[in-house]
Amino acid sequence: MNTFFLVCFVLGLVLSLLAAFSGLGRLHLGQIRFGHVHVPSGAHMHTGAGTHAQGRPGGQISAFNGFTLPAFLCWFGGAGYLLLHYSPLVMPLVLLLAIASGLLGGGLLYLMLFKVLLPRERVLSAEDTRMDGVVARVSDEIRAGGGTGEILFTQLHAHRSAAARSEDGAAIARGTEVVVLRYSRGIAYVAPLEGLMNLSANR
């Protein structure tokens, strides 16, 4: 029984480490979609940081998954080995307490997954990383006639940059707020936000 408990402990520990570091036990528990605001020319304007998120449940979490089963084995084996060596308890009682310890360890991990990870888990969709409609600021001047500059923007709560050109070929000064109208081959084609807003107001 010493060997049995020890094997269970080592196996559970190894599988737990694999689940944590290789994504073996990763659970896709939900999905969040970001809203967007309509602007002229059919574009959708969103800043990434200022959008409204809506959650949608991704389904029930099984109590038997790539995290809880290894946790059960680890706690079961460790408790059984220690009780067998350092307590005067008879084998049936040791086995019973080891099973209870394994269930406790797996149960605690299951509660952590359900209460902590589930509300924060999401599956990225193409909508989350789309470029058209992103509001950005020009960080490197875009010269007239197809010159390439740079824009800075926020997406998925991270600051990002991209090469940019003017959609109509006009120069756009540094610091101007712009909207990405389309994205092609690593280049964002932009137009000044103020001009689009004025166009919308005149309609």
For each residue, the residues with C-beta under 8 A, 3 or more apart:
1: 4 5 80 84 91 94
2: 5 6 81 84 85
3: 6 7
4: 1 7 8 77 80
5: 1 2 8 9 76 77 78 80 81 84 98
6: 2 3 9 10 77 81
7: 3 4 10 11 77
8: 4 5 11 12 73 74 76 77 80
9: 5 6 12 13 73 74 76 77 78 81
10: 6 7 13 14 77
11: 7 8 14 15 70 73 77
12: 8 9 15 16 70 71 72 73 74 75 76 77
13: 9 10 16 17 70 74
14: 10 11 17 18 70
15: 11 12 18 19 24 66 69 70 73
16: 12 13 19 20 67 70 71 74
17: 13 14 20 21
18: 14 15 21 22 24 70
19: 15 16 22 23 24 25 26 66 67 70
20: 16 17 25
21: 17 18
22: 18 19
23: 19 26
24: 15 18 19 66
25: 19 20 65 66 67 70
26: 19 23 66
27: 61 65 66 113 117 121
28: 58 121 123
29: 58 59 61 117 118 121
30: 55 56 57 58 118 119 121 122 123
31: 55 56 58 122 123 125
32: 53 54 55 56 122 128
33: 53 54 56 125 127 128
34: 46 48 51 52 53 127 128
35: 46 51 52 53 54
36: 44 45 46 51 133
37: 44 45 46
38: 43 44 45
39: 43 44 45 133 179 196 197 200
40: 43 196 199 200 203
41: 181 196
42:
43: 38 39 40 132 133 179 180 181 196
44: 36 37 38 39 132 133
45: 36 37 38 39 133 134 135 179
46: 34 35 36 37 50 51 133 134 135
47: 50 51 134 135 153 154
48: 34 51 134 153 154 155 156 157 158
49: 154 157
50: 46 47
51: 34 35 36 46 47 48
52: 34 35
53: 32 33 34 35
54: 32 33 35
55: 30 31 32 119 122
56: 30 31 32 33
57: 30
58: 28 29 30 31 121 123
59: 29
60:
61: 27 29 65 110 113 114 118
62: 65
63: 68 106 110
64: 68 69
65: 25 27 61 62 68 69 113
66: 15 19 24 25 26 27 69 70
67: 16 19 25 70 71 109 110 113
68: 63 64 65 71 72 106 107 109 110 113
69: 15 64 65 66 72 73 106
70: 11 12 13 14 15 16 18 19 25 66 67 73 74
71: 12 16 67 68 74 75 102 105 106 108 109
72: 12 68 69 75 76 102 103 105 106
73: 8 9 11 12 15 69 70 76 77 102
74: 8 9 12 13 16 70 71 77 78 102 105
75: 12 71 72 78 79 101 102 104 105 106
76: 5 8 9 12 72 73 79 80 98 99 101 102 105
77: 4 5 6 7 8 9 10 11 12 73 74 80 81 98
78: 5 9 74 75 81 82 101
79: 75 76 82 83 97 98 101 102
80: 1 4 5 8 76 77 83 84 94 95 97 98 101
81: 2 5 6 9 77 78 84 85
82: 78 79 85 86 87
83: 79 80 86 87 89 94 97 98
84: 1 2 5 80 81 87 91 94
85: 2 81 82
86: 82 83
87: 82 83 84 94
88:
89: 83 93 94 97
90: 93 94
91: 1 84 94 95
92: 95 96
93: 89 90 96 97
94: 1 80 83 84 87 89 90 91 97 98
95: 80 91 92 98 99
96: 92 93 99 100
97: 79 80 83 89 93 94 100 101
98: 5 76 77 79 80 83 94 95 101 102
99: 76 95 96 102 103
100: 96 97 103 104
101: 75 76 78 79 80 97 98 104 105
102: 71 72 73 74 75 76 79 98 99 105 106
103: 72 99 100 106 107
104: 75 100 101 107 108
105: 71 72 74 75 76 101 102 108 109
106: 63 68 69 71 72 75 102 103 109 110
107: 68 103 104 110 111
108: 71 104 105 111 112
109: 67 68 71 105 106 112 113
110: 61 63 67 68 106 107 113 114
111: 107 108 114 115
112: 108 109 115 116 117
113: 27 61 65 67 68 109 110 116 117 118
114: 61 110 111 117 118
115: 111 112 118 119
116: 112 113 119 120
117: 27 29 112 113 114 120 121
118: 29 30 61 113 114 115 121
119: 30 55 115 116
120: 116 117
121: 27 28 29 30 58 117 118
122: 30 31 32 55
123: 28 30 31 58
124: 128 129 156
125: 31 33 128
126: 129 130
127: 33 34 130
128: 32 33 34 124 125 155 156
129: 124 126 155 156
130: 126 127 133 134 183
131: 134 162 180 182 183 188
132: 43 44 180 181 182 183
133: 36 39 43 44 45 46 130 179 180
134: 45 46 47 48 130 131 153 155 179 180 188
135: 45 46 47 153 177 178 179 180 193
136: 151 152 153 162 164 177 178 179 180 188 190
137: 151 152 153 175 176 177 178
138: 141 142 149 150 151 164 172 173 174 175 176 178 190
139: 149 150 151 152 161 174
140: 149 150 174
141: 138 147 149 171 172 173 174
142: 138 147 148 149 164 165 166 171 172 190
143: 147 149 171
144: 147 166 169 170 171
145: 169
146: 165 166 169
147: 141 142 143 144 165 166 171
148: 142 163 164 165 187
149: 138 139 140 141 142 143 163 164 165 172 174
150: 138 139 140 161 162 163 164
151: 136 137 138 139 161 162 164 178 180 188 190
152: 136 137 139 159 160 161
153: 47 48 134 135 136 137 159 160 161 162 180
154: 47 48 49 157 158 159 160
155: 48 128 129 134 158 160
156: 48 124 128 129
157: 48 49 154
158: 48 154 155
159: 152 153 154
160: 152 153 154 155
161: 139 150 151 152 153
162: 131 136 150 151 153 183 186 187 188
163: 148 149 150 186 187 188
164: 136 138 142 148 149 150 151 178 180 187 188 189 190
165: 142 146 147 148 149 187 188 189 190
166: 142 144 146 147 169 170 171 172 189 190 191
167: 181 182 189 190 191
168: 191
169: 144 145 146 166
170: 144 166
171: 141 142 143 144 147 166
172: 138 141 142 149 166 176 178 190 192
173: 138 141 176
174: 138 139 140 141 149
175: 137 138
176: 137 138 172 173 192 193
177: 135 136 137 192 193 194
178: 135 136 137 138 151 164 172 190 191 192 193
179: 39 43 45 133 134 135 136 190 191 192 193 196
180: 43 131 132 133 134 135 136 151 153 164 183 188 189 190
181: 41 43 132 167 189 190 191
182: 131 132 167 188 189
183: 130 131 132 162 180 187 188 189
184: 187 189
185:
186: 162 163
187: 148 162 163 164 165 183 184
188: 131 134 136 151 162 163 164 165 180 182 183
189: 164 165 166 167 180 181 182 183 184
190: 136 138 142 151 164 165 166 167 172 178 179 180 181
191: 166 167 168 178 179 181 195 196
192: 172 176 177 178 179 195 196
193: 135 176 177 178 179 196 197
194: 177 197 198
195: 191 192 198 199
196: 39 40 41 43 179 191 192 193 199 200
197: 39 193 194 200 201
198: 194 195 201 202
199: 40 195 196 202 203
200: 39 40 196 197 203
201: 197 198
202: 198 199
203: 40 199 200
